[in-house]
Amino acid sequence: MTDDTLVSTIRKNSREEIRVSLGEFQGHTVAHVRVWFKAADGAMRPSKSGLAFRVDLLPEIARAMCEARDQAESLGLVAPAPR
């Protein structure tokens, strides 16, 4: 894998989006979750905000995100997700 493979783009606001991708770093496959912003020239650029982690941690990260969603639902912070 030479270039990052874009998995998903989530609109954060009118100037920013969150991109989830898979790529390589120092010979290891990693998952990236990074905020991209619209620069003055109109091009989208990666910000310093985000994280990269070993791809083998994806199941644990996904489980934690599902738990966060469930708690946010139970607190009335977000609408229940379709099941």
DSSP file (Angstrom, degrees, kcal/mol; ACC not computed):
  #  RESIDUE AA STRUCTURE BP1 BP2  ACC     N-H-->O    O-->H-N    N-H-->O    O-->H-N    TCO  KAPPA ALPHA  PHI   PSI    X-CA   Y-CA   Z-CA
    1    1 A M              0   0    0      0, 0.0    23,-0.1     0, 0.0     3,-0.0   0.000 360.0 360.0 360.0 107.2    0.0    0.0    0.0
    2    2 A T        +     0   0    0     21,-0.1     2,-0.3     1,-0.1    22,-0.2   0.878 360.0  36.7 -91.9 -41.6    1.9    3.1   -1.2
    3    3 A D  S    S-     0   0    0     20,-0.1     2,-0.1     1,-0.1    -1,-0.1  -0.752  96.8 -92.1-107.1 158.1   -0.8    5.8   -0.9
    4    4 A D        -     0   0    0     -2,-0.3     2,-0.6    19,-0.1    19,-0.2  -0.406  34.5-136.5 -64.6 144.2   -3.5    6.1    1.7
    5    5 A T  E     -A   22   0A   0     17,-3.4    17,-2.2    -2,-0.1     2,-0.3  -0.924  17.7-133.5-104.0 114.2   -6.8    4.5    0.8
    6    6 A L  E     +A   21   0A   0     -2,-0.6    15,-0.3    15,-0.2     3,-0.1  -0.512  28.7 173.8 -69.9 127.9   -9.7    6.7    1.7
    7    7 A V  E     -     0   0A   0     13,-3.1     2,-0.3     1,-0.4    14,-0.2   0.811  61.2  -9.8-100.6 -44.6  -12.4    4.8    3.6
    8    8 A S  E     -A   20   0A   0     12,-1.8    12,-2.8     2,-0.0     2,-0.4  -0.996  48.3-150.7-158.2 150.4  -14.8    7.5    4.5
    9    9 A T  E     -A   19   0A   0     -2,-0.3     2,-0.5    10,-0.2    10,-0.2  -0.997  13.7-169.2-126.3 129.3  -15.3   11.3    4.6
   10   10 A I  E     -A   18   0A   0      8,-2.9     8,-3.3    -2,-0.4     2,-0.4  -0.976  24.0-126.3-121.4 121.8  -17.6   12.9    7.3
   11   11 A R  E     +A   17   0A   0     -2,-0.5     6,-0.3     6,-0.2     3,-0.1  -0.517  27.2 178.5 -69.1 123.6  -18.5   16.5    7.0
   12   12 A K        -     0   0    0      4,-1.9     2,-0.2     1,-0.4     5,-0.2   0.869  63.0 -40.0 -91.9 -45.9  -17.6   18.3   10.2
   13   13 A N  S    S-     0   0    0      3,-1.9    -1,-0.4     0, 0.0     3,-0.2  -0.859  80.5 -63.6-161.8-166.7  -18.7   21.8    9.3
   14   14 A S  S    S+     0   0    0     -2,-0.2     3,-0.0     1,-0.2    -3,-0.0   0.719 133.0  29.1 -68.2 -19.5  -18.6   24.2    6.2
   15   15 A R  S    S+     0   0    0      1,-0.1    23,-2.0    22,-0.0     2,-0.3   0.529 117.1  54.5-115.2  -9.9  -14.8   24.3    6.2
   16   16 A E  E     - B   0  37A   0     21,-0.2    -3,-1.9    -3,-0.2    -4,-1.9  -0.913  49.7-177.4-132.5 153.5  -13.7   20.9    7.7
   17   17 A E  E     -AB  11  36A   0     19,-2.3    19,-3.3    -2,-0.3     2,-0.5  -0.977  25.3-126.7-141.7 156.4  -14.2   17.2    7.2
   18   18 A I  E     -AB  10  35A   0     -8,-3.3    -8,-2.9    -2,-0.3     2,-0.5  -0.913  25.9-162.0-103.9 125.5  -13.0   14.1    9.0
   19   19 A R  E     -AB   9  34A   0     15,-3.0    15,-2.3    -2,-0.5     2,-0.5  -0.928   6.7-161.5-112.8 132.6  -11.3   11.6    6.8
   20   20 A V  E     +AB   8  33A   0    -12,-2.8   -13,-3.1    -2,-0.5   -12,-1.8  -0.946  27.2 157.2-108.3 127.6  -10.8    7.9    7.7
   21   21 A S  E     -AB   6  32A   0     11,-2.2    11,-3.1    -2,-0.5     2,-0.4  -0.947  37.1-129.3-146.7 165.5   -8.1    6.2    5.7
   22   22 A L  E     +AB   5  31A   0    -17,-2.2   -17,-3.4    -2,-0.3     2,-0.3  -0.939  42.9 134.7-115.7 141.7   -5.7    3.2    5.7
   23   23 A G  E     - B   0  30A   0      7,-2.6     7,-2.8    -2,-0.4     2,-0.4  -0.865  46.3 -86.8-161.5-166.0   -2.1    3.7    4.9
   24   24 A E  E     - B   0  29A   0     -2,-0.3     2,-0.3     5,-0.3     5,-0.2  -0.933  25.8-178.5-123.1 147.1    1.5    2.9    5.8
   25   25 A F  E >  S- B   0  28A   0      3,-2.5     3,-1.8    -2,-0.4    -2,-0.0  -0.933  76.8 -19.3-145.1 120.1    3.9    4.5    8.2
   26   26 A Q  T 3  S-     0   0    0     -2,-0.3     3,-0.1     1,-0.3    -2,-0.0   0.872 129.5 -49.0  49.2  44.0    7.4    3.3    8.7
   27   27 A G  T 3  S+     0   0    0      1,-0.2     2,-0.4     0, 0.0    -1,-0.3   0.493 117.0 109.8  81.2   3.8    6.5   -0.1    7.2
   28   28 A H  E <  S-B   25   0A   0     -3,-1.8    -3,-2.5    27,-0.0     2,-0.4  -0.900  70.2-121.2-114.3 141.6    3.4   -0.6    9.3
   29   29 A T  E     +B   24   0A   0     -2,-0.4    26,-1.9    -5,-0.2     2,-0.3  -0.682  41.7 178.8 -79.1 129.1   -0.2   -0.5    8.1
   30   30 A V  E     -BC  23  54A   0     -7,-2.8    -7,-2.6    -2,-0.4     2,-0.4  -0.894  29.0-130.0-130.8 158.0   -2.1    2.1   10.1
   31   31 A A  E     -BC  22  53A   0     22,-2.9    22,-2.1    -2,-0.3     2,-0.4  -0.901  24.7-156.1-103.5 138.3   -5.5    3.6   10.2
   32   32 A H  E     -BC  21  52A   0    -11,-3.1   -11,-2.2    -2,-0.4     2,-0.4  -0.941  16.6-178.0-116.2 137.3   -5.8    7.4   10.1
   33   33 A V  E     +BC  20  51A   0     18,-2.7    18,-2.5    -2,-0.4     2,-0.3  -0.934  28.9 160.5-128.7 107.9   -8.6    9.6   11.4
   34   34 A R  E     -BC  19  50A   0    -15,-2.3   -15,-3.0    -2,-0.4     2,-0.4  -0.962  41.1-123.4-137.3 145.7   -7.8   13.2   10.6
   35   35 A V  E     -B   18   0A   0     14,-2.6    12,-3.0    -2,-0.3     2,-0.4  -0.744  27.1-163.6 -84.3 131.7   -9.5   16.5   10.2
   36   36 A W  E     -BC  17  46A   0    -19,-3.3   -19,-2.3    -2,-0.4     2,-0.3  -0.909   6.2-162.0-113.4 146.2   -9.0   18.2    6.8
   37   37 A F  E     -BC  16  45A   0      8,-2.8     8,-2.7    -2,-0.4     2,-0.7  -0.899  25.9-107.6-129.1 156.3   -9.6   21.9    6.3
   38   38 A K  E     - C   0  44A   0    -23,-2.0     6,-0.2    -2,-0.3     5,-0.1  -0.751  40.2-147.4 -84.0 116.4  -10.2   24.1    3.3
   39   39 A A    >   -     0   0    0      4,-3.2     3,-2.3    -2,-0.7    -1,-0.0  -0.216  31.0 -94.2 -77.7 171.5   -7.1   26.3    2.8
   40   40 A A  T 3  S+     0   0    0      1,-0.3    -1,-0.1     2,-0.1    -2,-0.0   0.800 126.8  55.3 -57.8 -31.1   -7.1   29.9    1.5
   41   41 A D  T 3  S-     0   0    0      2,-0.1    -1,-0.3     1,-0.0     3,-0.1   0.430 120.6-108.9 -83.7   2.4   -6.4   28.5   -2.0
   42   42 A G  S <  S+     0   0    0     -3,-2.3     2,-0.2     1,-0.3    -2,-0.1   0.302  78.4 128.0  90.5  -9.2   -9.5   26.3   -1.8
   43   43 A A        -     0   0    0     -5,-0.1    -4,-3.2     1,-0.1     2,-0.4  -0.523  63.0-117.3 -80.6 147.8   -7.6   23.1   -1.6
   44   44 A M  E     -C   38   0A   0     -6,-0.2    -6,-0.2    -2,-0.2    -1,-0.1  -0.715  37.5-177.6 -83.8 133.2   -8.3   20.6    1.2
   45   45 A R  E     -C   37   0A   0     -8,-2.7    -8,-2.8    -2,-0.4     2,-0.2  -0.963  29.2-106.8-132.4 147.9   -5.3   20.0    3.5
   46   46 A P  E     -C   36   0A   0      0, 0.0   -10,-0.3     0, 0.0     2,-0.1  -0.515  33.0-148.0 -73.5 139.4   -4.7   17.8    6.5
   47   47 A S  E     -     0   0A   0    -12,-3.0   -12,-0.1     2,-0.3     0, 0.0  -0.381  28.0-107.2 -92.7 178.8   -4.6   19.5    9.9
   48   48 A K  E    S+     0   0A   0     -2,-0.1     2,-0.5   -14,-0.1   -12,-0.1   0.625  92.9 100.7 -79.2 -13.7   -2.6   18.4   12.9
   49   49 A S  E     +     0   0A   0    -14,-0.2   -14,-2.6     2,-0.0    -2,-0.3  -0.618  63.4  57.0 -78.8 120.1   -5.8   17.2   14.6
   50   50 A G  E     -C   34   0A   0     -2,-0.5     2,-0.3   -16,-0.2   -16,-0.3  -0.942  66.4-109.5 155.0-172.9   -6.2   13.5   14.3
   51   51 A L  E     -C   33   0A   0    -18,-2.5   -18,-2.7    -2,-0.3     2,-0.4  -0.991   8.0-155.7-150.4 158.2   -4.7   10.2   15.1
   52   52 A A  E     +C   32   0A   0     -2,-0.3     2,-0.3   -20,-0.2   -20,-0.2  -0.993  22.2 169.7-132.1 139.6   -3.0    7.2   13.5
   53   53 A F  E     -C   31   0A   0    -22,-2.1   -22,-2.9    -2,-0.4     5,-0.1  -0.977  43.4 -76.2-148.7 159.9   -2.9    3.8   15.0
   54   54 A R  E >   -C   30   0A   0     -2,-0.3     3,-2.1   -24,-0.2   -24,-0.2  -0.295  40.5-127.8 -57.4 137.1   -1.9    0.2   14.1
   55   55 A V  G >  S+     0   0    0    -26,-1.9     3,-1.8     1,-0.3    -1,-0.1   0.777 105.6  69.3 -61.6 -26.9   -4.6   -1.3   12.0
   56   56 A D  G 3  S+     0   0    0    -27,-0.3    -1,-0.3     1,-0.3     4,-0.3   0.639  91.5  62.1 -68.2 -10.9   -4.8   -4.3   14.3
   57   57 A L  G <> S+     0   0    0     -3,-2.1     4,-2.6     1,-0.2     3,-0.4   0.521  75.6  97.1 -86.8  -6.5   -6.4   -2.0   16.9
   58   58 A L  H <> S+     0   0    0     -3,-1.8     4,-3.1     1,-0.2     5,-0.3   0.877  79.0  52.3 -53.3 -44.9   -9.4   -1.3   14.6
   59   59 A P  H  > S+     0   0    0      0, 0.0     4,-2.1     0, 0.0    -1,-0.2   0.916 113.5  44.3 -59.6 -40.4  -11.7   -3.9   16.3
   60   60 A E  H  > S+     0   0    0     -3,-0.4     4,-2.2    -4,-0.3    -2,-0.2   0.906 115.0  47.9 -69.6 -41.7  -11.0   -2.4   19.8
   61   61 A I  H  X S+     0   0    0     -4,-2.6     4,-2.3     2,-0.2     5,-0.2   0.927 112.5  49.7 -63.6 -44.7  -11.4    1.2   18.5
   62   62 A A  H  X S+     0   0    0     -4,-3.1     4,-2.3    -5,-0.2    -2,-0.2   0.907 110.2  50.7 -60.7 -42.6  -14.7    0.3   16.7
   63   63 A R  H  X S+     0   0    0     -4,-2.1     4,-2.1    -5,-0.3    -1,-0.2   0.915 110.6  49.2 -61.7 -43.3  -16.0   -1.4   19.8
   64   64 A A  H  X S+     0   0    0     -4,-2.2     4,-2.2     1,-0.2    -2,-0.2   0.887 110.2  50.7 -64.4 -39.0  -15.2    1.8   21.9
   65   65 A M  H  X S+     0   0    0     -4,-2.3     4,-2.4     2,-0.2    -1,-0.2   0.881 109.2  51.2 -67.4 -37.3  -16.9    4.0   19.3
   66   66 A C  H  X S+     0   0    0     -4,-2.3     4,-2.6     2,-0.2    -2,-0.2   0.901 110.1  49.7 -64.2 -40.0  -20.0    1.8   19.4
   67   67 A E  H  X S+     0   0    0     -4,-2.1     4,-2.3     2,-0.2    -2,-0.2   0.892 110.0  50.6 -65.1 -39.4  -20.0    2.1   23.2
   68   68 A A  H  X S+     0   0    0     -4,-2.2     4,-2.6     2,-0.2    -2,-0.2   0.916 111.1  49.0 -63.9 -42.6  -19.7    5.9   23.0
   69   69 A R  H  X S+     0   0    0     -4,-2.4     4,-2.6     2,-0.2    -2,-0.2   0.933 110.8  50.2 -60.7 -46.4  -22.6    6.0   20.5
   70   70 A D  H  X S+     0   0    0     -4,-2.6     4,-2.4     1,-0.2    -2,-0.2   0.905 112.6  46.1 -60.5 -42.3  -24.7    3.8   22.8
   71   71 A Q  H  X S+     0   0    0     -4,-2.3     4,-1.7     2,-0.2    -1,-0.2   0.902 111.2  51.9 -67.7 -40.1  -24.0    6.0   25.8
   72   72 A A  H  <>S+     0   0    0     -4,-2.6     5,-2.8     1,-0.2     6,-0.8   0.894 110.9  49.2 -62.8 -39.0  -24.7    9.2   23.8
   73   73 A E  H ><5S+     0   0    0     -4,-2.6     3,-1.5     1,-0.2    -2,-0.2   0.937 109.5  50.5 -62.6 -46.8  -28.0    7.7   22.8
   74   74 A S  H 3<5S+     0   0    0     -4,-2.4    -1,-0.2     1,-0.3    -2,-0.2   0.781 110.8  50.1 -65.9 -25.4  -28.9    6.7   26.4
   75   75 A L  T 3<5S-     0   0    0     -4,-1.7    -1,-0.3    -5,-0.1    -2,-0.2   0.461 115.6-116.6 -88.4  -2.4  -28.1   10.3   27.5
   76   76 A G  T < 5S+     0   0    0     -3,-1.5    -3,-0.2    -4,-0.3    -2,-0.1   0.704  79.8 125.0  76.4  19.3  -30.3   11.7   24.7
   77   77 A L  S   <S+     0   0    0     -5,-2.8     2,-0.3    -6,-0.2    -4,-0.2   0.760  75.9  19.3 -83.5 -25.4  -27.3   13.4   23.0
   78   78 A V  S    S-     0   0    0     -6,-0.8    -2,-0.2    -9,-0.1    -1,-0.1  -0.959  89.1 -97.9-139.0 157.3  -27.9   11.8   19.6
   79   79 A A        -     0   0    0     -2,-0.3    -6,-0.1     1,-0.1    -7,-0.0  -0.447  55.0 -89.7 -70.1 147.6  -30.9   10.1   17.9
   80   80 A P        -     0   0    0      0, 0.0    -1,-0.1     0, 0.0     3,-0.1  -0.321  43.6-119.1 -58.2 138.3  -30.9    6.3   18.1
   81   81 A A        -     0   0    0      1,-0.1     2,-0.1    -3,-0.1    -3,-0.0  -0.532  33.3 -99.1 -76.6 144.3  -29.1    4.7   15.2
   82   82 A P              0   0    0      0, 0.0    -1,-0.1     0, 0.0     0, 0.0  -0.415 360.0 360.0 -61.1 139.0  -31.1    2.4   13.0
   83   83 A R              0   0    0     -2,-0.1    -2,-0.0    -3,-0.1     0, 0.0   0.371 360.0 360.0-113.9 360.0  -30.4   -1.2   14.0
